[in-house]
Amino acid sequence: MATQIPQQNRTLFLALGLLFCAGTGRLSAAEQPSSPDVLFVVIDDLNDWISLLDETAPIQTPNLERLAARGMLFSKAYCVSAACNPSRAAVMTGLRPSTSGVYGNRSDWRAAVPDRKTIMERFRDAGYTVNGAGKIFHHHLNGAFHDDRSFSQFQHMPQQIYPPQKLNNAPKYGSRNTDWGVWPPNEDDAIDTQTVRFCREQLAAQHEKPLFLACGIFKPHSPFFAPARYHKAVESVLTPPRKEDDWQDLPSGALNLMKNKQWFWKGMLRVEDEQPGSWQQFVRSYAACVTFADTQVGRLLDTLDSTPRGRDTIIVLWSDHGFHLGEKNHIEKFALWEKSNHVPFIVVAPGVTRPGTQCERPVDLSVIYPTLLELCGLEPDENCDGHSVVSLLKNPAAEWGRPALMTYQRGNHAVRSNRWRYIRYADGTEELYDHSNDPHEWKNVANDPKWSQIILSHRKWLPVKEAAQVKDLRR
């Protein structure tokens, strides 16, 4: 743990720090508080159809905007992988799937990297109390993916509570998780209410050591249940735009990857045919869950602001991946298109970030691990696949020089630059979308010779080596 600097010596340390740090890109003494608290918030399945990222979007997120107003919003941030387990494993370990071999939701991430320290372990080693609650690692298989050694104290996410029968009146289609509607009747019984209650207690408590608090908000993950008042707030939300023949120009690699991912969309079409308006209710229920999650963020901020160290706390908020609500004729994540991968990412670093700033450089969430190490004065990790964005936190227009890289299953990758999304599949086929005039990714221009140099410039960022798929964990 870093040594506390006495108040009377701060001016001297600042002057020396400015001399030694000038031109190095390292944090100055003023920018690097001694062992600042860290609030680490991850939201599940939160896509980009929100007012935080698009002022015209119908789903309002005032508390996310309130948080962004305190620091920096990365408007072009992307997950490392559009699935819960590989995305979260990559953020927590600083290793991409192509390095770790963690490609799927059943991949045994800890067996893949048994000696790798998670970001939470790094903070524990530095003298922090590291507590957490909710969905931090993948919650599948009865919590088998949780990592006890990463935490001093952890409150596990309670089991999902289901109503007596499906609320959407479509019991013959899909699992209990393909449900949506008003539930639970009492908001105090909701999973995230319990998670956030624990985290608020941790924020308000006195800790002898600096605190790293991880808060995993489960909603808007399916089933799309939220208390009644959140559904009332989204009654004007309509279905997103889509193109009927959107798959007509997809290459074989996309069709092969997605052939087993269409069950949800096809089921939705059947339900819509039998019960018109079901798709719209599905979308509104997702929106209600987003509104509920946004409210939980507001509760965290309210408590944080009531504490003595609240304004000195570093806050990082992100989502593990995006989510399709029918865009590109797809529901769920598990794809390499924009809607599956574009996520909110906010960093508040007192003394480093300026309030209300926005960075438009494309980044992926592999940056979180090295960035937190640098912000808190911990030793850097040369084995990280990502790079610290502290230079961007100080100046959002700083040179960055690299795109965002995403992977879904072995051999399938996407590269997102400021203008373009390039996708290459395991069979070598490709997609290319020009976001300057095709934000919905309706026209694949990969076969247009005019863009061959664009493809080459993006292809060079693909992994040269790819780890083999690690074994699946089964229980």
N, C-alpha and C positions, 0 to 999 in steps of 0.2 A: 504494500500500500504506500502511495506517495506521501511524503512528509508534508504536514501542514505548514504553510508559510505565515509567520506572524504578521499581523496587520501593519506594524511599523516598518517592516522590511519590504512591503509590497512594491513601493515606489522604486527602491533600488533594484529589486528583482526584475521589475518591468523594464527599466532602462537597460540592464544587462541583457535581458531576453531579446529586446529589440535589436541590440547590436549583434548578438550571436545568431538570431533567427532570420535576419534580413536576407532575403533572396534564397532561403533554403526550402521554403514550402512547409517547414515544421511549424507547430503552433508556438506562438509567443507566450510569455508568462501570463499576460492578461487574458489570452484566449484559452488557457489551459488551467481551469480550476483544479485545486488539489482534491483528487478522488471525488468527483461530482456524483451524486445519485443518478441512476439511469432508470427511466420508465420505458419498457420495451413492450409495445403493443402490436399484436398480430390479429388481423380479422380474417375470417375464413370465407372464401368464395366471393369476395367483394370486387365487382367489375368496375368499369370506367363510365357507366351510364349514370353518373352522379354529378351534382352541382359543383362539387369540389374540383372536378376535372373538366367539366363542360357546363358553362353557365346556362345553356339551353336544355340541359338534361332534365327530365321530369322528376327524378328522385332527389329530394333535397337532403343535404348533409350539413346543416349549419354548425354542428360541433366539430366536424372535420375541418371545416373552413375556419372556425375559431382557432383550432390548433395550428393550421397552416399560417395563420396571421401572426403567430409567435415566432416563426422560423422560416424554413425553406420547404416549398413543395416542388418535387420533381415531377414535372408534367408528362414526361416520357420515361416512366419507370416500368420495368418488366420483370416478371418472375423468372427464375432460373429454369423451372419446369412446371408445366400446367397440370400438376397433380400434387395432392397434399404431401405425401411422404417425401418424394424426391425434392420438392421445393423447400420444405422445412429443414430437411437434412442438409441441403446445400447452404442455407442461411446459417444454420447453427454450427456447421463444421467449417465453412469457408471453402468447401470443395464441390466442384460441379459434378453432375452425374457421370460425365465422361472421365473423371478422375477417380471417383469412388465406386462406380458400378451400381449406384442406387438409382435405378430408372423407374421403378414402379411403386405402387402403393403397398405392396407386400414385401418389397425388398428389405432385408434385415440390415438396416443402416449401421447399427452398432457393430454387428459382426463384420461388416465391410471395412470399417475403420476403427478397430478396437482400441487403438492407442491415440487416436485423434482427440484433442481437447475441444469441447464445444466452446462457444463464446461465453457461455455461463461459467464453465470451468475456469476459463482464463480470468474471469473476474473473481471467482472464489480464491484462486491462487494469489490474486493481488490484494486479498484482505477484505473483500466485499462479503456482506450477507446477500445471498442470492435466493430470493423467494419467488414463487410463481403460483399460478392457478389457471385452470381452463385448458384450452387446446393449444399447446405449445409445439410438442412433437405430434405426429400423427396419432389419432385416438383409436384407430382401427384395432381389431382383435383384442378387445378388452384392455386397452392401454399397454399392450405388449411393446410398443415402440417408445414408451416413456424412458427417460434416462435419469435414474435416481442420483447419480453422482454429479449431475449438473446443478443440483439445488440443495440449499440448506433446509428449506421447508417448501412443501408443495401441496396445494389442494387440488385433487383430481377432479376433472369434469364429471358431474353426476351422470348416471345413465339417462338416455333420452326418455322422456315421459311422453307416451302416446295417448291420444283419446281412445275411448272404448272401440270406435270403429273409424275407418277413414272418413275424413271430412269432405273430400272432393267427390264423393259418391261414385268413385271409379275403382272399386276394390279388386277387380279382375285384371287391372293393368299395373304392373310394377310392384315394388316392395312398399313397405310402410313409409319409407323415406321419399316416395314419389307422391307425397300428400301435401296439402296446403290448406290454410284457413286460420280461423281465430282459435288460439290455444297458447298457453293454458289460461283458464279463467282468472287465476290469481297471478299477477305479474311477479310476485315474490317467488313463485315456484319455477320460473324460467331458469334455464341453465346459466345464462349469462348474468342474470341478476345475482345469482349466488357467487359466481366467479368475481364479479366486480365488487361485490360486498367485501369479500376477502381482501381484494387488492386495495380497496379504500381503507380498510383497517390497517393494512401494512403501511400505506402512505402516511396515515395519521399517527402511527406508533413511533416511539422513540427507539432509535437503533444505535447501538454503540459503534458500529462500523458503518461505512457508506453502504447504501442499498442499491442493488440491482433487482428490479421487480419486473417479472415477465407476466403479462396479462394476455391470455388467449381468448378472444371473443369468438364464439362458435357461429353465431348467426352472421350473415344470411345463409349459412349452409342448410341444405335440405334435411328434413322436411321443412317447408316454409311455414312454420308456425310462429305467430306473434300475437301478443295480447290485442284486444279489440281496438284500443285507441290508436294503434299504429296502422291498422287497416283503414280506419276512417281518414287518416292523414294522406292516403295515396289513392283515393277514389278516382282521381282524374288521370292516372297513369294509363297509357295505352300500350299496345304491343309494339315492339321495335320494328323498324323497317327491314324487309328481307326481299330477296329476288327469287322467284319461283324456280328458275332453272340455274341456280347459283352453282351447282356442281357440274355443269356441262363442260367447263374448261379445266377441271381438276385433273392432274396427272395420276398415273397408276399408283404412285407412292402414297398420295393422299387418300385415294380410294381404299387401298389396302390397310392403311393405318386406321381409317375411320369406319371400316365395314362392320366392326363389332361395337361401335359407339353410337349407332343410330336407333337403338331400342327406345330411348327416351323420346326422341322427336317423333318417331313413328307411332309410339303409344299416345303421344299428345294429339297427333292428327286423328287417331281413332276416337279418343275421348272428345275432341272438338266436334267430330262428325255426329256423335251421339248426344253430346251435351254442349251445344253452341255457347260460346263465351268462356269455355274452360281455360283456353290459352290466356285470355286476358286476365282471368282471375289468378292464374298461375303467376303471371308477371306482376300483378299487383301484390300478391302475397310475398314474392321476392322483395318488392319495394318496401313492404311493411317491415320485413326482417331487416333490411338495410336501415330504415328509420329507427328501429329498435336498437340496432348496433350503434348507430350514431349517438343515440341518447346515452348509451353506456360510456362512450368516450367523454361525453359532457360531464357525466358523474365523476369520472376519474379526474378530469381537469378541475372540477369544483373542489374536490378534496385536496388535490395537489396544491391549489392556490391558497388553501387555508393553512398550509404547513410552512414552517420557517425556511426550509430549503427548497420550497416549490419552484421559485423563480430561478434557482440555480441548477435545477434538474435537467439533464439531457433527456430528450424524448425522441424515440424513434417509433414511427407507426407505419405498418405495411400490411399488405394482403398477400396470402400465399400464392394466389393466382386469380385470374378473372373468371368469367362465367358467361356462357351463351344462354340467351333466353329465346332462341329461335333464329337469331342472326346466322346467316350462312346455313340455314335449315339444320340447325344443330342445337341441342340442349345439353348442358354440362360443360366441363372443361375438356381436358384430354385431347387437345389439338394445338397446332402451331400458328393459328390465326391470331389477329390482334385482340379479338374479344376474349380469348382464353388467357392471354398473357399480359395485357396492359393493366397495371395495378396502381392504386394510390401508394405514395411513399413520401413521408414527411419527416424532416429532421429539425429538431429544435435544439440548438447548441448555444447556450448563453455565452456571450462574448465572442462567438464565431459567426453564427448566422445573424443576419439582419432581419427584423420582423417583416413579414409579408413579402418575402422574396420568392421568386420562382425560377427554377432552372429548367431549360428546355433541352439540355443535352440528354441523349438516350443513355440510360444506365440500366443494368440489371441488378438484382438484389444480392449478387455475390459481393457487392461493395459493402454490405452492412458490417460484416465481421472485421475487416481491416479498418474501416472508418471508426468504429467504436473503440478499437484498440488505440488508435491515434488520438481521438478526442479525449480519452481518459488517461493518456500518458502511459499506457502499457506497452511492453515490448512488441514491436511489429512481428508478424509471422510471414516469413518468406515463402511458405508453402501454400498460402492462400491463392486461390485461382482468381479472386477479384482484386480490385485496386481501391484504395481509400479515395473518397470523394471530398476530403477536407478542402482541397484546393477549390472545388466548386462551391462548397459551403461558404467559403470566404469571398468568392467571386463567381457568380453563376455563369458569367461569360468567359471564364478561363478556358484555356485550351484543354481539351479532353482527348480527342484523337482516337476514340474507339467506340464501336457500336455496342448495343445490347445483344447478348447471345442467350438463346433459349434451346432447351433439349426436351423432347418427349419421346421416350423409349430409345433404345440404342440405335444410332445411325440416322436419327431424324432431328434436324436442327433448323432454327430460324435465326436470322440476323436482322436486327432493326436499327437502321440509321435514322437520321432526322427525317428523311423523305420516304425511304423505301423499307418494305418488308420482303426479305428474301428467304425462301424456304427450300431446303434440299432434303429429300427423303432417302431412306436406306437403299432404295433401288436406283438412286441417281437422278430421279426425276425432280422437277423444280416448279416453284411458284415465285412470282414477283409481282408486287403490288405497289403502285405509285400513290402514296397517301396525300400527295398534293392535290390530286383530283379524284381519288377513289378511296375515300375514308372507310367505306363499307367492304372493301376488298371484293368487289364484284367482277373485276376484270383481271384475269391472270395474263400478264404480258411477258412471261418468261420465254416464250417462243418467238418473240419479236426481235429480229436481229439488231434493231436500233438500240436495244438495251443490253447488248452482250458485254460491254465494258462495265456496266453497272453490276451485272451478275459476277463478273470476275473480281471486282473490287470488294464485293461482299463475301464471296466464296473463300477468300483468303483468311477469314476470321473463324472458319469452321475448325473444330478440334482435329489435330493431326493424329492423335492416338485416342482410342476409346476403350475404357476398361470393360471387361466382360461383365455381364449381368450377374450380380451377386444372388445368392440363394434367397428364396422367399421364406418369410417367417410364417409358420402356420400354427394355429391353436384351435 
